[in-house]
């Protein structure tokens, strides 16, 4: 058993990464169903919260069936972050996670996300203030450093632990890498094995198969893993990794019937949360991922993204289920 504050998790938890435009409540409930132990909201702007921006406030929607769930917050102003924490507390998440890793320009240019890696002292002050402002557990997700010449993750980890965080997730790339190149988990291992580190250390980056997860776990001795892009279109990855850890064997890939069933559930959850028009529109980004690797699927995918009525979409999904009923999706997603 692993604990973060009052949250009890399995001894080696699998976490769903907070991903903008992906890890909303509909996707989170799917991943939870298929084995994710802890899920996070999309990252939420502290400035947006204090301005009561509708988009930011909507990201605070959390539901009982997805717990434990963390709200991920980003920002760079100490007072604004503290005030945003008070708004987050009203929705009663299980924890607050601070984003010090987002590499995208629109976040970094405001001094938030991975930009704070350039100033570990500011990161520590900001984190300490958030910890003081809430009774909820506070965790952090960050990167190795700004670029390969300024990798400072050991210093960062020690400062964050001293500031009071209760777990740290490290994406094993620098900001300069964005999402390119290979993740270097050796630096995560250096943090995990540092004699002064006592908090759980979770690894993130390139976890895209049960075999890879097993290798990373056994080689780098992390306390758990966060999975992001590897779960897009493949929420079964949580179930598959757990089965591989327990048995050493690979599960049979999900059948077309199961893929269609999960895709339908995802669509229905999206509509229930956002309304039919928006739910249908925002689901369009997911169809290609659910059926990636299927031969001649493009014609169905195009129909799915052009359809505006729920019954029409359900009919197309039924066609896919029937056409590919015997197709064994030996996919590497």
C-alpha positions as CSV (number, residue, x, y, z in Angstrom):
1,X,0.0,0.0,0.0
2,X,1.3,3.5,-0.9
3,X,-0.2,6.6,0.7
4,X,-0.4,10.2,-0.4
5,X,-1.8,12.0,2.5
6,X,-5.1,10.1,3.3
7,X,-5.2,8.6,-0.1
8,X,-4.5,4.8,-0.1
9,X,-3.2,3.5,-3.4
10,X,-1.8,0.1,-4.5
11,X,1.8,-0.6,-3.7
12,X,2.7,0.3,-7.3
13,X,0.0,2.7,-8.6
14,X,-0.6,3.5,-12.3
15,X,-1.6,7.2,-12.8
16,X,-3.4,8.8,-15.7
17,X,-1.5,11.9,-16.7
18,X,-3.3,15.3,-16.9
19,X,-3.5,16.1,-20.6
20,X,-5.1,19.2,-22.1
21,X,-8.2,18.4,-24.2
22,X,-7.8,14.7,-23.3
23,X,-8.1,13.9,-19.6
24,X,-11.6,15.3,-19.1
25,X,-14.2,13.4,-16.9
26,X,-15.4,11.2,-19.8
27,X,-11.9,9.9,-20.5
28,X,-11.0,9.7,-16.9
29,X,-13.9,7.4,-16.1
30,X,-13.0,5.1,-19.0
31,X,-9.4,4.9,-17.7
32,X,-10.6,4.4,-14.2
33,X,-12.8,1.5,-15.3
34,X,-9.8,-0.1,-17.1
35,X,-7.3,0.1,-14.2
36,X,-6.0,3.6,-13.6
37,X,-5.5,4.0,-9.8
38,X,-5.3,7.8,-9.7
39,X,-6.5,10.3,-12.3
40,X,-6.0,14.0,-12.8
41,X,-7.9,16.8,-14.4
42,X,-6.7,18.7,-17.4
43,X,-4.3,21.4,-16.1
44,X,-6.2,24.4,-14.8
45,X,-5.0,28.1,-15.0
46,X,-4.8,29.8,-11.6
47,X,-5.4,33.1,-13.4
48,X,-8.5,31.6,-15.1
49,X,-9.9,30.5,-11.8
50,X,-9.6,33.8,-10.0
51,X,-11.2,35.6,-13.0
52,X,-14.0,33.0,-12.9
53,X,-13.3,32.0,-16.6
54,X,-16.0,29.5,-17.6
55,X,-13.5,27.1,-19.3
56,X,-11.2,27.0,-16.2
57,X,-14.1,26.5,-13.8
58,X,-15.6,23.7,-16.0
59,X,-12.3,21.8,-15.6
60,X,-13.0,21.5,-11.9
61,X,-15.9,19.1,-12.5
62,X,-15.1,15.9,-10.7
63,X,-17.3,13.0,-9.9
64,X,-17.5,10.3,-7.2
65,X,-16.9,7.4,-9.5
66,X,-13.5,8.7,-10.6
67,X,-12.0,9.1,-7.1
68,X,-9.3,9.5,-6.1
69,X,-8.8,12.4,-8.4
70,X,-6.4,15.3,-8.3
71,X,-6.8,18.8,-9.7
72,X,-3.7,20.0,-11.6
73,X,-3.0,23.7,-11.2
74,X,-0.5,25.9,-13.0
75,X,0.6,29.5,-12.6
76,X,3.5,31.7,-11.5
77,X,2.1,34.3,-9.2
78,X,2.2,33.4,-5.5
79,X,-0.9,35.3,-4.5
80,X,-2.9,34.2,-7.5
81,X,-2.0,30.5,-6.9
82,X,-2.9,30.8,-3.2
83,X,-6.3,32.3,-4.1
84,X,-6.9,29.6,-6.8
85,X,-6.3,26.9,-4.2
86,X,-9.2,28.2,-2.2
87,X,-11.5,27.9,-5.2
88,X,-10.3,24.4,-5.9
89,X,-10.9,23.3,-2.3
90,X,-14.7,24.0,-2.9
91,X,-15.0,21.0,-5.2
92,X,-13.2,18.7,-2.7
93,X,-10.7,16.9,-4.9
94,X,-8.5,14.3,-3.2
95,X,-5.3,16.3,-3.9
96,X,-3.8,19.3,-5.7
97,X,-1.0,18.8,-8.2
98,X,1.1,21.7,-9.3
99,X,2.3,21.7,-13.0
100,X,5.9,22.7,-13.3
101,X,6.4,20.7,-16.5
102,X,4.1,22.0,-19.3
103,X,6.5,22.9,-22.2
104,X,4.0,24.7,-24.5
105,X,4.9,28.2,-25.5
106,X,1.7,29.9,-24.4
107,X,2.2,28.6,-20.8
108,X,6.0,29.0,-20.7
109,X,6.0,32.6,-22.0
110,X,3.9,33.6,-19.0
111,X,6.5,32.2,-16.6
112,X,4.5,29.1,-15.7
113,X,4.8,25.4,-16.3
114,X,8.3,24.3,-17.2
115,X,9.5,27.9,-17.2
116,X,9.8,27.8,-13.4
117,X,12.5,25.2,-13.8
118,X,14.8,28.1,-14.5
119,X,14.2,29.4,-11.0
120,X,14.2,26.6,-8.4
121,X,14.0,29.1,-5.5
122,X,10.8,30.6,-6.9
123,X,9.5,27.1,-7.4
124,X,10.1,26.3,-3.8
125,X,8.5,29.5,-2.5
126,X,5.5,29.0,-4.7
127,X,5.1,25.4,-3.7
128,X,5.5,26.2,0.0
129,X,2.7,28.8,-0.2
130,X,0.3,26.3,-1.9
131,X,1.1,23.7,0.8
132,X,0.4,26.3,3.5
133,X,-2.9,27.3,1.8
134,X,-4.6,23.9,1.9
135,X,-5.2,20.9,4.0
136,X,-5.2,18.7,0.9
137,X,-2.1,16.8,-0.1
138,X,0.0,18.7,-2.6
139,X,2.0,16.9,-5.3
140,X,4.1,18.2,-8.3
141,X,4.7,17.1,-11.8
142,X,7.8,18.5,-13.5
143,X,10.6,17.7,-16.0
144,X,14.3,17.1,-15.8
145,X,15.2,20.7,-16.4
146,X,15.0,23.4,-19.0
147,X,17.5,21.8,-21.4
148,X,20.2,19.3,-21.4
149,X,22.7,21.9,-20.1
150,X,20.6,22.8,-17.1
151,X,19.2,19.5,-15.8
152,X,18.6,20.2,-12.1
153,X,16.0,17.6,-11.1
154,X,17.8,16.5,-8.0
155,X,18.0,20.0,-6.6
156,X,14.3,20.6,-7.6
157,X,13.2,17.4,-5.9
158,X,14.9,18.2,-2.7
159,X,13.5,21.7,-2.6
160,X,10.0,20.5,-3.4
161,X,10.2,17.8,-0.7
162,X,11.4,20.5,1.8
163,X,8.4,22.7,0.7
164,X,6.0,20.0,1.8
165,X,4.9,18.0,-1.2
166,X,3.8,14.5,-0.7
167,X,4.7,12.9,-4.0
168,X,6.6,13.9,-7.2
169,X,6.1,12.9,-10.8
170,X,9.0,13.4,-13.1
171,X,8.6,13.4,-16.9
172,X,12.0,12.2,-18.1
173,X,12.5,14.9,-20.7
174,X,13.7,18.5,-20.6
175,X,11.5,21.3,-21.7
176,X,13.7,21.8,-24.8
177,X,12.8,18.2,-25.9
178,X,9.1,18.9,-25.7
179,X,7.8,15.4,-26.5
180,X,10.6,14.4,-28.9
181,X,13.5,12.0,-28.4
182,X,13.7,9.3,-25.8
183,X,12.8,9.8,-22.2
184,X,15.9,9.4,-19.9
185,X,14.7,7.6,-16.8
186,X,18.2,7.4,-15.4
187,X,17.7,10.9,-13.9
188,X,14.5,9.7,-12.2
189,X,16.5,6.8,-10.8
190,X,19.0,9.3,-9.4
191,X,16.2,11.2,-7.6
192,X,14.6,8.0,-6.3
193,X,17.8,6.6,-4.9
194,X,19.1,9.9,-3.4
195,X,19.5,9.3,0.4
196,X,17.5,12.4,1.3
197,X,14.4,11.6,-0.8
198,X,11.6,10.2,1.3
199,X,8.5,11.0,-0.8
200,X,7.1,8.7,-3.5
201,X,8.7,9.2,-6.9
202,X,6.6,8.5,-10.0
203,X,8.1,8.1,-13.5
204,X,6.5,9.5,-16.7
205,X,7.6,9.3,-20.3
206,X,7.4,6.6,-23.0
207,X,5.3,4.1,-21.0
208,X,3.5,2.6,-24.0
209,X,3.4,-1.2,-23.4
210,X,3.3,-3.7,-20.6
211,X,6.8,-4.8,-21.5
212,X,8.2,-1.3,-21.4
213,X,6.5,-0.6,-18.1
214,X,8.0,-3.8,-16.6
215,X,11.5,-2.8,-17.8
216,X,11.2,0.8,-16.4
217,X,9.8,-0.5,-13.1
218,X,12.5,-3.0,-12.5
219,X,15.4,-0.9,-13.9
220,X,14.7,2.4,-12.3
221,X,13.0,1.4,-9.0
222,X,10.2,4.1,-9.2
223,X,7.2,4.0,-6.8
224,X,4.7,4.1,-9.6
225,X,4.1,5.3,-13.2
226,X,2.1,8.0,-14.8
227,X,0.8,7.3,-18.3
228,X,-0.2,10.0,-20.8
229,X,0.0,9.5,-24.6
230,X,0.2,5.8,-24.2
231,X,-3.4,5.8,-22.9
232,X,-4.9,7.8,-25.8
233,X,-7.0,5.5,-27.8
234,X,-5.7,2.7,-25.6
235,X,-7.1,3.0,-22.1
236,X,-6.7,-0.8,-21.8
237,X,-3.0,-0.1,-21.2
238,X,-3.7,0.1,-17.4
239,X,-5.3,-3.3,-17.3
240,X,-2.7,-4.8,-19.6
241,X,0.2,-3.5,-17.5
242,X,-1.3,-4.8,-14.3
243,X,-1.9,-8.2,-15.8
244,X,1.7,-8.4,-17.1
245,X,3.1,-7.4,-13.7
246,X,1.0,-10.1,-12.0
247,X,1.5,-12.9,-14.4
248,X,4.4,-12.1,-16.8
249,X,2.0,-12.8,-19.7
250,X,0.4,-10.4,-22.2
251,X,-3.4,-10.1,-22.3
252,X,-5.1,-10.7,-25.6
253,X,-5.7,-7.3,-27.3
254,X,-9.2,-5.8,-26.9
255,X,-11.6,-7.1,-29.5
256,X,-13.3,-4.9,-32.0
257,X,-16.5,-5.4,-30.0
258,X,-14.8,-4.1,-26.8
259,X,-13.2,-1.2,-28.6
260,X,-16.6,-0.2,-30.0
261,X,-18.3,-0.6,-26.6
262,X,-15.7,1.6,-24.9
263,X,-15.9,4.2,-27.7
264,X,-19.7,4.3,-27.3
265,X,-19.4,4.7,-23.5
266,X,-16.8,7.5,-24.1
267,X,-19.3,9.2,-26.5
268,X,-22.2,8.8,-24.1
269,X,-20.2,10.2,-21.1
270,X,-19.0,13.1,-23.3
271,X,-22.6,14.0,-24.2
272,X,-23.8,13.6,-20.6
273,X,-21.1,16.0,-19.4
274,X,-21.0,18.6,-22.2
275,X,-24.4,18.3,-23.8
276,X,-25.1,16.6,-27.1
277,X,-23.7,19.2,-29.6
278,X,-20.4,19.8,-27.8
279,X,-20.1,16.2,-26.6
280,X,-20.3,15.0,-30.2
281,X,-18.0,17.6,-31.5
282,X,-15.3,17.1,-28.9
283,X,-15.4,13.3,-29.2
284,X,-14.2,13.6,-32.8
285,X,-10.6,13.8,-31.8
286,X,-10.8,10.3,-30.3
287,X,-12.1,8.1,-33.1
288,X,-8.9,7.8,-35.1
289,X,-7.1,6.7,-31.9
290,X,-9.6,4.0,-30.9
291,X,-9.4,2.3,-34.3
292,X,-5.8,3.0,-35.2
293,X,-4.3,0.2,-37.3
294,X,-7.5,-1.1,-38.7
295,X,-7.3,-1.6,-42.5
296,X,-9.4,0.7,-44.6
297,X,-10.8,2.4,-41.5
298,X,-10.4,5.9,-43.0
299,X,-13.9,5.9,-44.7
300,X,-15.6,5.1,-41.4
301,X,-13.4,7.6,-39.5
302,X,-14.4,10.4,-41.9
303,X,-18.0,9.6,-41.5
304,X,-17.7,9.6,-37.7
305,X,-16.1,13.1,-37.7
306,X,-18.7,14.5,-40.0
307,X,-21.7,13.1,-38.3
308,X,-23.7,15.5,-36.1
309,X,-26.4,13.2,-34.8
310,X,-26.0,10.6,-32.0
311,X,-28.0,7.9,-33.7
312,X,-26.0,8.3,-36.9
313,X,-22.7,7.9,-35.0
314,X,-24.0,4.9,-33.2
315,X,-25.0,3.3,-36.5
316,X,-21.6,3.9,-37.9
317,X,-20.0,2.3,-34.8
318,X,-22.3,-0.7,-35.3
319,X,-21.1,-1.0,-38.9
320,X,-17.5,-1.0,-37.7
321,X,-18.3,-3.7,-35.1
322,X,-19.8,-5.9,-37.8
323,X,-17.2,-5.3,-40.5
324,X,-14.2,-5.9,-38.2
325,X,-15.8,-8.5,-35.9
326,X,-13.1,-11.1,-36.6
327,X,-10.2,-8.6,-36.8
328,X,-7.5,-9.2,-34.2
329,X,-6.1,-5.7,-33.5
330,X,-2.5,-6.5,-32.9
331,X,-1.8,-2.8,-32.3
332,X,1.1,-0.9,-30.8
333,X,-0.5,2.3,-29.6
